[in-house]
Amino acid sequence: MKIVINAAMTADGKIATKNGNSAISSNVDLRRVHQLRNSADVIMVGISTVLADDPQLTVRFGTTGSKSPARVIVDSTGRIPSNSKILKKASELNTIVATSNRISFENIRRIESTGAKVLVAGRNKVELRKVFRLLEKMGHKKILVEGGGELNWSVLRLGIVDELIITISPRIVGGRSAVTLVEGEGCDRMSEGIPLKLRDVRRNANGEMTLFYEL
Ligand SMILES: NC(=O)c1ccc[n+]([C@@H]2O[C@H](COP(=O)([O-])OP(=O)(O)OC[C@H]3O[C@@H](n4cnc5c(N)ncnc54)[C@H](OP(=O)(O)O)[C@@H]3O)[C@@H](O)[C@H]2O)c1
């Protein structure tokens, strides 16, 4: 199984503004992201991203011939709203809510009634290692993790990420509460940081720079 993280951030490392607005990428970068989605079997996001952005997690932006990757939402209590774009399309597109024992029976019933599957893994938080194992058993080979910062940290900390792709937008938004590329507990010492190998750098006409790292 291959695990890839993709994100767009500002030059000051934020993946959204302090209000949660995350429209960072230009259309040129979005086309790249949608081609990347098209190469994946699964797109995974954290529940706070769903609540902030109400994404569709589908392949669009001129990318054709899609096999529609499965959409996985990491949501330990099943907070995903029934009127979210993801659940509204759950009867047509493979949709999995990865959750924990903290989910209520009501939320399981509510989510399953939309056509989405509920996958319980973990006691308090979603146990991601287990989720990846189950996804692999289902035959999924390439998982694209699209944030946010908390999920990025949890996945990176597992030590099973193969590639990290970051587009840096030429702007600064500041805001001490604005979410950064990687949140979570973080390391105590620089020497404990997760090492990356820079494999490629690409610039586009909009002044965006995309960094391709191997781990
Ligand atoms: N620019 C970009 O590329 C980009 C991409 C994605 C998102 N974003 C932005 O990022 C922001 C959201 O990021 P975020 O860091 O606040 O949240 P997030 O990573 O989207 O979601 C985190 C939440 O997922 C749930 N979760 C359950 N198990 C988990 C686990 N093992 N590890 C991590 N999370 C787990 C937790 O909520 P529960 O306890 O309720 O389960 C946790 O609070 C939004 O503003 C969005 O717009 C930007």
PDBQT file of the ligand as one rigid body, heavy atoms in Angstrom, charges set to zero:
ROOT
HETATM    1  N1  LIG A 301      -4.936  23.645   2.446  1.00  0.00    +0.000 N 
HETATM    2  C1  LIG A 301      -5.115  22.351   2.512  1.00  0.00    +0.000 C 
HETATM    3  O1  LIG A 301      -4.477  21.586   1.782  1.00  0.00    +0.000 OA
HETATM    4  C2  LIG A 301      -6.119  21.795   3.479  1.00  0.00    +0.000 A 
HETATM    5  C3  LIG A 301      -6.483  20.462   3.371  1.00  0.00    +0.000 A 
HETATM    6  C4  LIG A 301      -7.375  19.940   4.325  1.00  0.00    +0.000 A 
HETATM    7  C5  LIG A 301      -7.869  20.753   5.326  1.00  0.00    +0.000 A 
HETATM    8  N2  LIG A 301      -7.512  22.040   5.395  1.00  0.00    +0.000 N 
HETATM    9  C6  LIG A 301      -8.019  22.891   6.502  1.00  0.00    +0.000 C 
HETATM   10  O2  LIG A 301      -7.623  22.295   7.720  1.00  0.00    +0.000 OA
HETATM   11  C7  LIG A 301      -8.551  22.651   8.742  1.00  0.00    +0.000 C 
HETATM   12  C8  LIG A 301      -8.905  21.419   9.559  1.00  0.00    +0.000 C 
HETATM   13  O3  LIG A 301      -7.739  20.839  10.059  1.00  0.00    +0.000 OA
HETATM   14  P1  LIG A 301      -7.662  20.312  11.566  1.00  0.00    +0.000 P 
HETATM   15  O4  LIG A 301      -6.237  20.016  11.853  1.00  0.00    +0.000 OA
HETATM   16  O5  LIG A 301      -8.380  21.271  12.448  1.00  0.00    +0.000 OA
HETATM   17  O6  LIG A 301      -8.536  18.983  11.554  1.00  0.00    +0.000 OA
HETATM   18  P2  LIG A 301      -8.566  17.614  10.698  1.00  0.00    +0.000 P 
HETATM   19  O7  LIG A 301      -7.213  17.016  10.619  1.00  0.00    +0.000 OA
HETATM   20  O8  LIG A 301      -9.307  17.859   9.440  1.00  0.00    +0.000 OA
HETATM   21  O9  LIG A 301      -9.515  16.728  11.625  1.00  0.00    +0.000 OA
HETATM   22  C9  LIG A 301      -9.073  16.398  12.924  1.00  0.00    +0.000 C 
HETATM   23  C10 LIG A 301     -10.158  15.663  13.680  1.00  0.00    +0.000 C 
HETATM   24  O10 LIG A 301     -10.283  14.314  13.188  1.00  0.00    +0.000 OA
HETATM   25  C11 LIG A 301     -10.694  13.487  14.248  1.00  0.00    +0.000 C 
HETATM   26  N3  LIG A 301      -9.800  12.354  14.455  1.00  0.00    +0.000 N 
HETATM   27  C12 LIG A 301     -10.215  11.136  14.885  1.00  0.00    +0.000 A 
HETATM   28  N4  LIG A 301      -9.208  10.297  15.020  1.00  0.00    +0.000 NA
HETATM   29  C13 LIG A 301      -8.091  10.976  14.664  1.00  0.00    +0.000 A 
HETATM   30  C14 LIG A 301      -6.730  10.634  14.626  1.00  0.00    +0.000 A 
HETATM   31  N5  LIG A 301      -6.294   9.401  14.927  1.00  0.00    +0.000 N 
HETATM   32  N6  LIG A 301      -5.845  11.572  14.262  1.00  0.00    +0.000 NA
HETATM   33  C15 LIG A 301      -6.267  12.811  13.933  1.00  0.00    +0.000 A 
HETATM   34  N7  LIG A 301      -7.542  13.208  13.941  1.00  0.00    +0.000 NA
HETATM   35  C16 LIG A 301      -8.468  12.291  14.320  1.00  0.00    +0.000 A 
HETATM   36  C17 LIG A 301     -10.686  14.329  15.514  1.00  0.00    +0.000 C 
HETATM   37  O11 LIG A 301     -12.017  14.781  15.766  1.00  0.00    +0.000 OA
HETATM   38  P3  LIG A 301     -13.015  13.819  16.564  1.00  0.00    +0.000 P 
HETATM   39  O12 LIG A 301     -12.374  13.594  17.905  1.00  0.00    +0.000 OA
HETATM   40  O13 LIG A 301     -14.305  14.508  16.598  1.00  0.00    +0.000 OA
HETATM   41  O14 LIG A 301     -13.057  12.543  15.787  1.00  0.00    +0.000 OA
HETATM   42  C18 LIG A 301      -9.811  15.488  15.148  1.00  0.00    +0.000 C 
HETATM   43  O15 LIG A 301     -10.067  16.651  15.885  1.00  0.00    +0.000 OA
HETATM   44  C19 LIG A 301      -9.743  23.256   8.050  1.00  0.00    +0.000 C 
HETATM   45  O16 LIG A 301      -9.761  24.651   8.256  1.00  0.00    +0.000 OA
HETATM   46  C20 LIG A 301      -9.520  22.962   6.587  1.00  0.00    +0.000 C 
HETATM   47  O17 LIG A 301     -10.014  23.988   5.766  1.00  0.00    +0.000 OA
HETATM   48  C21 LIG A 301      -6.652  22.588   4.490  1.00  0.00    +0.000 A 
ENDROOT
TORSDOF 0
